[in-house]
Amino acid sequence: MTDDELIVELALTRLDHPGLDLEELAALLVRRLGPDHMLDFAARNLATRGELRAAVFPAAVEHVLRVVLTLRGPSD
C-alpha cells in the first residue's frame, strides 16, 4: 500500500468515525486492514527507525501516524 493509498484509507475511516482522534483512527485502520498490512507497516517502521521499539500492532500504528503527519506538513 502506497502512502497516498494509506491517506485515502485514513480519510475514509475518518468519515465513518468523525469523533475519534488521529491515533484512534490509525489504530482502527490498522485493525481493519488486517494482519498482512499490519506486518508491512511494522516492517516499514523498523526500516525507518532502525529498531522495533514496540510490538507489531503499536509499531504499525506508529507508521501510519508518521505517514499522516509527514504528509500533513509542519504545523503553524
C-alpha positions, 0 to 999 in steps of 0.5 A, a space after each residue: 500500500 502506497 502512502 497516498 493509498 494509506 491517506 485515502 484509507 485514513 480519510 475514509 475511516 475518518 468519515 465513518 468515525 468523525 469523533 475519534 482522534 488521529 491515533 484512534 483512527 490509525 489504530 482502527 485502520 490498522 485493525 481493519 486492514 488486517 494482519 498482512 498490512 499490519 506486518 508491512 507497516 511494522 516492517 516499514 517502521 523498523 526500516 525507518 527507525 532502525 529498531 522495533 521499539 514496540 510490538 507489531 500492532 503499536 509499531 504499525 500504528 506508529 507508521 501510519 501516524 508518521 505517514 499522516 503527519 509527514 504528509 500533513 506538513 509542519 504545523 503553524 
